[in-house]
């Protein structure tokens, strides 16, 4: 039996559900199976802006293994989904016992840092059209449908702009054929055309993260595979090694 699997609890989350609130203690870790979770930074003037998007390739609050801490961001479910949930205390026990799990956490930390760096550079250098296309592509990677459940208000939060800017930008993307249609709460995307108008950040970021996951995480590990499975593989490997060492010591 692995170090993590016996302690997982299956949960579901609805759109706009707050999974972690800024300032709260990180006492639970989510391993998403589906859906999309966005990290939001709350500004002093009340505005919020997205910094990172996570789906089934990630683990929410996994860095709590470094010790009890409070969240610096608010994590919101942008798209409904399900996840495996484990307490931070139990996860820290497995982390301390398993070098394999520690390695997976390190890979995940580097992928988050990479996303943060790209988003910061993208926000500073690129036009809103390209940035919106990037966010839509990132959401599309995590939603098995060409129609994304997404409001203009949610897009404004992702981009850190006013809704009037979102309306104008969506009009531009519709003219380019990247958004064939949109209606209240939903946006239809044409992926090929969306990729043609997205800034270079999307392709560069995804290629780097895919390569990182494929080369460094436990096999089998296809591109953008569920991060939870990497932890389970690492957990089972560590458990087998621990049992083997125990038998040798008898």
Secondary structure, 3 states (H helix, E strand, C coil): CCCCHHHCEEEEECCCCEEECCCCECCEEEEECCCEEEEEEECCCCCEEEEEEECCCCCECHHHHHCCCECCCEEEEEECEEEEEEEHHHHHHHHHHCHHHHHHHHHHHHHHHHHHHHHHHHHHHCCHHHHHHHHHHHHHHHCCCCEEECCHHHHHHHHCCCHHHHHHHHHHHHHCCCCCEEECCEEECCHHHHHHHCCHHHHHHHHHHHHHHHHHCCCCCCCCCCHHHHHHHHHHHHHHHHHHHHHHCC
